[in-house]
């Protein structure tokens, strides 16, 4: 009898916890926004480290609306998952971690960083200007995203295309990049 009560209690806890876990995953639009923020962060680090402020300013000016939408989506994610006050704190921590991760990636590349990142400005400015295309560039460039939540699947992402339903783990940029890349 004791086993049945323990089993029932465990089942009840799992049923109660399931909606909370489902609410903490990244919606496909939030995943896209995280990718765009990673691209913007990488370009910002490159602008500062490689004297590319004109290219960065051109990127920000061209995609101002898309970058604003991405920021709003990322902000919404943190507030949805953590509440308003904690959500803002977690967002600030994430933005700092993102910039630090992008900066560390540049440090890891050493003298190759500026040579490696220069084409990224050209590619970003050549995009057709939507969150999806900017996110695709981020994914193709294997930019660092220091956030471990998976993309929601199943009922929470039923309207998303099949390609965005799969869990997309945070990527780490290769530490063995060279100028030939």
Secondary structure, DSSP 8 states (H G I E B T S, - for coil): -HHHHHHHHHHHHHHHHHHHHHHHSB-HHHHHHHHHHHHHHHHHHHHHHHT-HHHHHHHHHHTHHHHHHHHHHHHHHHHHHH-HHHHHHHHHHHHHHHHHHHHHHHHHHGGGHHHHHHHHHHHHHHS-S-HHHHHHHHHHTT--------B--GGGGTTS-HHHHS--------S---TT-
